[in-house]
């Protein structure tokens, strides 16, 4: 699917993740979020690729994979909140243009394995961040489960959506939309291994040779009001 800030600013498989968490359908002890994605913006202060997160003032729950672009240089971020004390950690990676370039397909996997957050790009580990030390774990094997917004916790009472192609903050109404295409998105309730990630990258690595530019798929039409229809599926 092609995402943008006007016609298709993200899709939501679930408008409120609390029902999914209660049903055990959201990852808790570990996770991996896998996507094939293109970024078709030369400058973007921030955009969400996929996530289920609430943030505002001192309240932050859930997780979010996002990015920023400045002068065509891409940086990725993966934020996650874990443990009973709601420990928040953000992985940040400034990507070399030889690996991450605007309009090119990239294979991303953001993971939490219980002790670290990790980001793989095109089958290789790009960055990892320690979530908690051994002393902080106090003999436990993990830093704790992923902490999602729960009923009665959110300051405004609104639900928290699971969104692909944007970050949506229900409290403020702010939408940080992805500009580009997403070919595939898969959420796992465990951290994928290096071998699995390499294998999944190799399955579709031919995409790396392709480029998707939005201007090839959209035409500007005068005197037409957007009805909010989804943009065409140009990548499947």
C-alpha positions as CSV (number, residue, x, y, z in Angstrom):
1,X,0.0,0.0,0.0
2,X,1.0,3.6,-0.6
3,X,0.8,5.9,2.4
4,X,0.8,9.7,2.5
5,X,-0.4,12.6,4.6
6,X,-3.6,13.2,2.7
7,X,-5.4,10.2,1.2
8,X,-4.0,7.3,3.2
9,X,-2.5,8.5,6.5
10,X,-2.2,5.0,8.0
11,X,-4.5,2.0,8.5
12,X,-5.6,0.6,11.9
13,X,-6.1,-3.2,12.3
14,X,-7.5,-2.4,15.7
15,X,-8.9,0.9,17.0
16,X,-8.3,-0.1,20.7
17,X,-5.5,-2.5,21.6
18,X,-6.9,-3.1,25.1
19,X,-9.2,-5.8,23.7
20,X,-6.3,-7.4,21.8
21,X,-4.1,-7.4,25.0
22,X,-6.9,-8.9,27.0
23,X,-7.3,-11.7,24.4
24,X,-3.5,-12.3,24.4
25,X,-3.2,-11.2,20.8
26,X,-0.5,-8.5,21.3
27,X,3.1,-9.5,22.0
28,X,4.1,-9.1,25.7
29,X,7.2,-11.0,26.7
30,X,9.0,-10.5,23.4
31,X,8.2,-9.1,20.0
32,X,9.4,-8.5,16.4
33,X,7.8,-6.1,14.0
34,X,8.8,-6.9,10.4
35,X,8.1,-4.6,7.4
36,X,9.2,-4.0,3.8
37,X,9.1,-0.3,3.4
38,X,10.0,2.6,1.1
39,X,10.4,6.2,2.3
40,X,9.4,8.7,-0.4
41,X,10.1,12.0,1.5
42,X,13.3,14.0,1.5
43,X,12.5,15.8,4.7
44,X,10.1,14.6,7.5
45,X,10.4,15.6,11.1
46,X,8.9,12.2,12.3
47,X,6.6,9.5,11.0
48,X,5.4,6.2,12.3
49,X,5.8,2.9,10.4
50,X,4.0,0.7,12.9
51,X,3.1,0.9,16.5
52,X,0.7,0.7,19.4
53,X,1.7,3.6,21.6
54,X,0.3,6.3,23.8
55,X,2.5,9.2,24.8
56,X,2.0,12.6,26.3
57,X,3.6,14.6,29.2
58,X,4.8,11.9,31.6
59,X,2.6,9.1,30.3
60,X,4.1,6.7,27.8
61,X,3.0,3.1,27.1
62,X,3.4,0.6,24.3
63,X,5.9,0.6,21.4
64,X,6.5,2.4,18.1
65,X,8.8,2.0,15.1
66,X,9.3,5.3,13.3
67,X,11.7,7.4,11.3
68,X,12.8,10.9,10.4
69,X,14.4,12.3,7.2
70,X,16.6,15.3,6.9
71,X,18.1,16.2,3.5
72,X,17.4,12.7,2.3
73,X,19.3,11.1,5.2
74,X,17.1,8.6,7.1
75,X,17.2,7.9,10.9
76,X,15.1,5.2,12.5
77,X,13.8,5.0,16.1
78,X,12.2,2.2,18.1
79,X,10.6,3.1,21.4
80,X,9.3,0.5,23.9
81,X,8.0,0.6,27.5
82,X,8.6,-2.5,29.6
83,X,8.5,-3.8,33.2
84,X,6.4,-3.0,36.2
85,X,8.2,0.4,36.6
86,X,7.3,1.3,33.0
87,X,10.9,1.6,31.9
88,X,11.0,3.5,28.6
89,X,13.9,3.0,26.1
90,X,14.4,4.4,22.7
91,X,16.8,2.9,20.1
92,X,18.0,5.5,17.6
93,X,20.0,4.7,14.4
94,X,21.3,7.2,11.8
95,X,21.4,5.2,8.7
96,X,24.2,5.5,6.1
97,X,22.8,6.4,2.7
98,X,24.6,3.4,1.2
99,X,22.2,1.2,3.2
100,X,19.1,3.4,3.5
101,X,18.1,5.6,0.6
102,X,15.0,7.5,-0.2
103,X,12.6,5.7,-2.7
104,X,14.4,2.3,-2.2
105,X,12.9,-0.8,-0.6
106,X,14.2,-1.6,2.9
107,X,13.6,-4.7,5.1
108,X,13.2,-3.6,8.7
109,X,12.8,-5.8,11.8
110,X,12.4,-4.1,15.2
111,X,12.6,-6.5,18.2
112,X,12.5,-6.8,21.9
113,X,14.1,-10.0,23.2
114,X,13.6,-9.5,27.0
115,X,16.8,-7.6,27.6
116,X,17.6,-5.6,24.5
117,X,15.8,-3.7,21.7
118,X,17.2,-4.4,18.3
119,X,16.9,-3.0,14.8
120,X,17.8,-5.1,11.7
121,X,18.0,-3.5,8.3
122,X,18.2,-5.6,5.2
123,X,19.1,-8.7,7.1
124,X,21.8,-7.3,9.3
125,X,21.8,-6.0,12.9
126,X,22.1,-2.2,12.6
127,X,21.7,-1.3,16.3
128,X,20.8,-2.7,19.7
129,X,20.1,-1.0,23.1
130,X,20.3,-2.5,26.5
131,X,16.9,-2.2,28.2
132,X,18.1,-2.9,31.8
133,X,21.2,-4.1,33.5
134,X,21.7,-7.4,35.4
135,X,21.4,-5.5,38.7
136,X,18.1,-4.0,37.6
137,X,16.8,-7.4,36.6
138,X,17.5,-8.6,40.2
139,X,18.0,-12.2,39.1
140,X,15.2,-12.2,36.6
141,X,15.9,-13.4,33.0
142,X,13.9,-10.5,31.5
143,X,13.5,-6.7,31.9
144,X,9.7,-7.3,32.0
145,X,6.7,-7.5,29.8
146,X,5.8,-4.8,27.3
147,X,3.5,-2.3,29.0
148,X,0.4,-1.3,27.0
149,X,-2.2,1.3,28.0
150,X,-4.8,-0.3,30.1
151,X,-8.5,0.6,31.0
152,X,-8.6,3.5,33.4
153,X,-4.9,4.4,32.9
154,X,-5.2,6.8,29.9
155,X,-5.8,10.4,31.0
156,X,-8.5,11.0,28.4
157,X,-10.2,7.6,28.4
158,X,-9.7,7.1,24.6
159,X,-8.6,3.8,23.2
160,X,-5.1,3.3,21.8
161,X,-5.1,2.1,18.1
162,X,-2.6,-0.3,16.5
163,X,-1.6,1.6,13.4
164,X,0.4,0.7,10.3
165,X,1.7,3.6,8.2
166,X,1.5,6.3,10.9
167,X,1.7,7.2,14.5
168,X,-1.6,8.4,15.9
169,X,-1.9,10.1,19.3
170,X,-5.6,9.8,20.3
171,X,-5.0,12.3,23.1
172,X,-3.8,15.2,20.9
173,X,-5.2,14.0,17.5
174,X,-1.7,14.3,16.1
175,X,-1.0,12.1,13.1
176,X,2.6,11.5,12.0
177,X,2.0,9.8,8.7
178,X,4.4,7.6,6.8
179,X,5.1,8.9,3.2
180,X,6.0,5.9,1.1
181,X,5.0,2.3,0.5
182,X,4.7,-0.8,2.8
183,X,4.8,-4.1,1.0
184,X,4.4,-6.4,4.0
185,X,3.9,-6.0,7.8
186,X,4.1,-8.9,10.2
187,X,4.0,-8.8,14.0
188,X,5.5,-11.7,16.0
189,X,5.0,-12.5,19.7
190,X,8.7,-13.4,20.0
191,X,12.0,-12.0,18.9
192,X,13.1,-13.4,15.6
193,X,16.6,-14.8,15.4
194,X,19.4,-13.5,13.2
195,X,19.1,-16.5,11.0
196,X,15.3,-16.1,10.6
197,X,15.7,-12.4,9.7
198,X,18.4,-13.1,7.2
199,X,16.2,-15.8,5.6
200,X,13.2,-13.5,5.4
201,X,15.3,-10.8,3.8
202,X,16.7,-13.1,1.2
203,X,13.2,-14.3,0.2
204,X,12.4,-10.8,-1.2
205,X,15.8,-9.2,-1.6
206,X,15.0,-8.6,-5.3
207,X,12.9,-5.7,-4.1
208,X,16.1,-3.9,-3.3
209,X,16.6,-3.3,-7.0
210,X,13.2,-1.6,-7.4
211,X,12.3,1.9,-6.5
212,X,8.9,3.4,-5.9
213,X,8.3,7.1,-6.4
214,X,4.9,8.4,-5.5
215,X,4.9,10.8,-8.5
216,X,4.7,7.8,-10.8
217,X,1.4,6.7,-9.2
218,X,-0.4,9.9,-8.4
219,X,-1.8,12.7,-10.5
220,X,-2.8,16.2,-9.2
221,X,-6.4,16.9,-10.2
222,X,-7.8,20.4,-9.9
223,X,-11.1,21.2,-8.1
224,X,-11.5,17.8,-6.5
225,X,-12.2,17.4,-2.8
226,X,-10.6,14.4,-1.1
227,X,-13.2,11.9,0.3
228,X,-10.6,10.2,2.4
229,X,-10.5,7.1,0.2
230,X,-7.5,4.7,0.6
231,X,-4.8,5.1,-1.9
232,X,-4.3,2.4,-4.6
233,X,-2.3,-0.7,-3.8
234,X,0.6,-0.1,-6.1
235,X,3.1,-2.6,-4.6
236,X,1.5,-6.0,-4.4
